Amino acid sequence: MAVLRDGTVRTWGGNGNGQLGATGTEQRANSLVPIPVNDVVNAVSVSAGLFHSLALLADGTVKAWGSNGNGQLGTGKVDGSHINPVVVQGIDHAVAVAAGGSHSLALLADGTVRAWGYGNNGVLGSGKYLPAGTSGAEEPRPVKVLSLTDAVAIAAGSSHSLALRKDGSVVSWGVNVKGQLGTGTREDSPRPVAVVGLSRVVAIAAGGDHSLALLDDGTVRAWGFNGWGQLGDGKSAVSDLNAMTPLPRPVQGITNAMAIGAGTSSSFAVLADGSLMAWGDNRGGALGIGDRRDGRNLPIKVPGVRNAVAVDGGVFFAVALLADGGVIAWGLDDQTKGKGMFGDGTARTLSRAPLPVTQLPRTFAEECTVRRSTNTSTELPRTIPSQRAAPAPSVARTGATDTKPRDNRFAIRDGVAGDRVIFFTDFSDDGVDDLPRQLKLKEGDMKIVQVSGRRLLRFANRTTLSIALPEVLSSKFTIDIDFVNRKVLDGWAFALQGNQLAAFDPLWSTVRWGTDGVELAGGGSDVPLRNNQKNRERYRGSPAALRVVGVDRSINVYLDEMPLVNVSNANFQRSNGLSFIVEGRGADNPAYLERIRVVANPKGSYDDLWVKGRVAIYGILFDGSSDRIRRASEPILEELGTMLRQHLELKLSIEGHTDTAEVADAESRLKLSLARASAVKSHLATEYQIESRRIEAKGLGDTKPVMGNTTPEGRASNRRLELVRQ
């Protein structure tokens, strides 16, 4: 199952209980390729259980479909299967969901958790305990999990559950026969109990009868059943069905994990370089390492995976989400028996190495999850490059195998929101040693310096400044900030708020970045992202591109074009100004600003192209004065590619435009503008199979400015692409 950037959901594989949520002729039929789920729009995350599925919507409600034999759809009834998605009763402020074997979880914005479905052995955490086999334990309506008011992430296994608390500790409840609750005992618990010895946890995952936790230093802890080596401690013999440990142990050899995932008896970790490690049960090739030997009790690298951002596992099967939005799958199709679990259009039953899921256009998937089978984990896979975050409640997509509310690719589905540059400065018009003309100093010290031919704004101490915008920031906006961090990192380096106040107001959302990563704080939504030492070193005295995208109440934050924070109920103030706090720490440890750009006004769905025959595009960005397309441009390119695929009669001319300052002479500007238009044409042909004859590339250089080139805003507005209907 995968969420797409347009908020729709695709499913594939077995459909005996209606868990694909398909309509029309596809009802109850298996599918070899991804197909759309009926009546689910604006989805921000998904989770797949044994025979049921959940989708969290941007408004905080939850939809469910598939088997309801234990009330796991939350309809108020225990009945058969539901092909069409139904609304879960009583949930309207959810920020994350998790589907277990036959139970479901939702994390609410106030940090509490709701559970429904199969309720024996304390699985729902409500304090009610009825032994397995006892009737009347089902809860077809959500009930409150006891004693949880500060949860920031949830994960559901076959019959146990985990919650990550705001302080970095973990609690668990439900079945504990294999020690999967991590309490040091094997006693079930109908209410949350502390996992012993865990702190600084930033992500969690629940397998069939084992559990995983990712710490903020990039290491991983595991506990519970270890019969196939899924704890990764190197100590248990593979196929020892009595092997278990009721306390967390370090997974050996993992020191820089960014995301974790758990299958029934397998475990996975995405490393900082995008590679993937796997350990545990390898029957059917479940680890993707090229063979079918029983298992591995130490992590082993999955060959050929270089850009993973999230991973999720089933019984003998797993999927991973790639940084470009692609999805790969591998293992044994033991459940649907060749009915489409790989999503590649074939009826294959086995793949020992990862295969691409087809008919999910590249960079289209935002997160993916696999259907669980008996004794499975049910955490929500993430779509963020790092799972190392412990965000507080707010509607947001989550990553690889936890269900923390946060960053998701994405409640905001555009890399750039807005169609007009209303503010721009790269300090090139300011004199060295001067104060910048377009920024107002409120407190502290700043001045323009020249570094390697570039004008930078230098901060030697804590400085508060503001920007006056020519208009109130619109409901859709993008703020781009190029920043150079301090050489010695300790604490926050940079903060942004949407007003010109002398002091930041906690009623409004603040975007911060520094030693501990990116954070959205205040305004009722606190979403931190904690880094390890390796990430800190990456930005020690080094430049970074920070992007803040707002669409209504949704705020998405990118760092170096990678999505990090996405919150659907943020409270970023719209005013006619912006405030910054920059933390310099002395003359020998300064921080720098290099560029600020603000793009505003709602971006239409190419209405002008149809009505006026022409539309200007500012969301396709290039590296410096080159024709290399930046990755952050992909959402706009995807929208353009989708439009061309939907309207086969449409033919376009892509006009490249520059300003007078990008390159030295008019001829070079003409060449650069043509090269950029040609690069977009080539991308559309390669990635979206748009026939070349339908697109003409033109380069007009600086011959058609839309504003004067005498101001930074004018030059930024003139650097654009225009689409012209033929």
Summary of the structure (lengths in Angstrom):
residues: 726
radius of gyration: 25.6
end to end distance: 38.4
largest distance: 82.0
contacts: 3044
relative contact order: 0.09
helix: 10%
strand: 39%
